[in-house]
């Protein structure tokens, strides 16, 4: 599979030029092999048409948010569309560039397992804190400490996100539960 980056060597738009340079710089820094296709070169009309027809993102810029045709850079893995600059930049920021470029299979189980393990660790830490508070509490406060332990353990239970719940929602819920105590 060959990664192709469609660029314009004669773009008058400075933002497009900067975006092209950034994409190529990131790919070089990550040692990802790619072919650059300059759609403005003579004889590359078919490549330009392929880019324009298969691109689903327009690559809009600040100066031209709704261009008539997709603006470079556009990224393809062979002839399979990967995305435009904004999608590339986001994938780079969240460290999923190889999946975005279709160079590696999407591994959803690793993320889910890591999230569950982290929540279990947090639950164990909260349980230990509650038990320490319970042992520090005097006999008169034993009932209060018992309730605190039960509340802490129930709020630390592992909860898998549904389609309507995001990771941030779960984090906010756990922080609210901790703050309420």
Secondary structure, DSSP 8 states (H G I E B T S, - for coil): --EEEEE-TT---HHHHHHHHHHHHHHHHTT---EEEETTSTT-HHHHHHHHHH--S----SS-TT-SS--S-EEEETTEEEEEHHHHHHHHHTT-HHHHTTSS---HHHHHHHHHHHHHHHHHHHHHHHHHHHHHS-GGGHHHHHHHHHHHHHHTS-----TT--HHHHHHHHHHHHHH-
